[in-house]
Amino acid sequence: MKDINKVAVLTSGGDAPGMNAAIRAVVRACAYNGLKCVGVYRGFAGLIEADFKDLDARSVKNLVNRGGTFLKSARSKEFRTAEGRLKAFQNLKKESIDALVVIGGDGSFAGASTFVKEFGFPVVGIPATIDNDINGTDYTIGYDTALNTVVEAVDKIRDTANSHNRLFLVEVMGRDAGDIALNAGIGAGAEEILIPEQDMGRERLLESLSRSKESGKTSSIVVVSEGDQIGKNIFDLASFIETNLTEYEVRVTVLGHIQRGGSPSCYDRVLASRLGVGAIDALLRGESSVMMGIVHNKVISVSFSEANKGDNDFDRDLIRVADIISI
């Protein structure tokens, strides 16, 4: 690989708290190593449209505490085409850019991997998604902040549940991964947690809620991952419970995009900073088509193919813990 003198950085896919901290780390790691850095606005769409801006150490001040991404994020249909990717490559070459850092999730890394294969252009990824659903890293940027947001929300909902003896179904994000639901459910003391990795079934849920009632609980919280398939949707599930357990007054709360926003937690700020510096270190070592990850508190590099294999490990012992402490 040729020497790296100028690096571009972009954010892609859904925003996550800590993305700005990661951009800041990439830019300042470039400055520390004597490299130029260019910010790409609106993700891969910005690559195709050459929406670039020079960044230096001072241009990323006061970002470590800000949620979202100041570079903006967007999904690009054009980048999925060979013609679109060629435009992106030509724009990078025109600006004398030698390497690219992509901050995003599995979809972003899939696009980046294809780009590397087609043009041999050096790309390193940084995992940023609240779902924590990427292989090769214990945690993704934004996950810890989202957990804290959910726990705080459920704590407040519980006050109302206790005041009115109600059952609350709280839907959280997670797509096909139940990490947010399971960990936030344990942290917030939920009576039941419904996740896509475990098909609890409606009848078992009814039995569990009945036992809770018989044990003296006057209110309950059920945390539901958006990817869970126990019902058509959370409102359908609420109707089913009310029909079969008439003693319960059921309410539904969908937390939605509130989980994506807000100032990143200290953990996410530190993680973003470590992975951002790690990305530049990897490029200077001559690495490409890899994602930076954190495993056993050590920064490592993982191939895009490994990161995107789609069967990330799930800690099933947490299910046992949830069952025990919710009796």
Secondary structure, 3 states (H helix, E strand, C coil): CCCCCEEEEEECCCCCCCHHHHHHHHHHHHHHCCCEEEEECCHHHHHHCCCEEEECHHHHCCCCCCCCCCCCCCCCCHHHCHHHHHHHHHHHHHCCCCEEEEEECHHHHHHHHHHHHHHCCCEEEEEECCCCCCCCCCCCECHHHHHHHHHHHHHHHHHHHHHHCCEEEEEECCCCCCHHHHHHHHHHCCCEEEECCECCCHHHHHHHHHHHHHCCCCCEEEEEECCCCCCCCHHHHHHHHHHHCCCCCEEEEECHHHHCCCCCCHHHHHHHHHHHHHHHHHHHCCCCCEEEEEECCEEEEEEHHHHCCCCCCCCCHHHHHHHHHCC
